[in-house]
Amino acid sequence: EVQLVESGGGLVQPGGSLKLSCAASGFTFSSYEMNWVRQAPGKGLEWLSYITSDGKIMFYADSVEGRFTVSRDNAKNSLYLQMNSLRADDTAVYYCAREIPRCGGDCNDYWGQGTLVTVSS
Amino acid sequence: QSALTQPASVSGSPGQSITISCTGTSSDIGAYNYVSWYQQYPGKAPKLMIYEVTNRPSGVSNRFSGSKSGNEASLTISGLQAEDEADYYCTAYAHRNPFYVFGTGTKVTVL
């Protein structure tokens, strides 16, 4: 069974840092491109970042470019999101998601349960 | 890059068909056949319902169908059922940042 389990969320002060993890199981993690998507309380979905299966190419939304860094460790079947210079508007549930191979566009067929990040003093 | 525009809410009676629109621009929806739709229940992760405009992932009911014309994409739910009551989001690939732009979301209510 395919599973994605996020961890690392919590309460952090403005300007602080947090590193999210996404543990993958039930599939060959190294063969899949991955995304991070977030959802602020009561709001819609926002794509944040994408990483290729080999971890060599990453893309970011303007809202997090320069502050967030996506990475992966295929040997550990894990995806990460390092978040720095956090702001109140980064408060959201953060999801990792797996892309359908060779799919055009945002085709995330499996998602984690999400981890809540709250940025507040 | 602004979010794609969806109606805030759509409703229908059981058995009816409803259509949710998703309006973008020539830089996203109009540029590629790369439109996806997600269903989301409160407090749950999104579920992929349609990808590449018309394709359904394995296990998704054939009551869900997608289409596109110009800069507008649509999701049609036929034979509406109580379990279809949820939020629905479209998303499209854009050839500039953000590369994946989501719609504003539509709440579907089954009367």
Interface residues (C-beta under 8 A of the other chain):
Chain A: N35 V37 G44 L45 E46 W47 Y50 F59 Y60 A61 D62 S63 E65 Y95 I100 C103 G104 G105 D106 C107 N108 D109 W111 G112 Q113 G114
Chain B: Q1 A3 Y32 N33 Y34 V35 S36 Y38 Q40 A45 P46 K47 L48 Y51 E52 P57 Y89 T91 A92 Y93 N97 P98 F99 Y100 V101 F102 G103 T104 G105
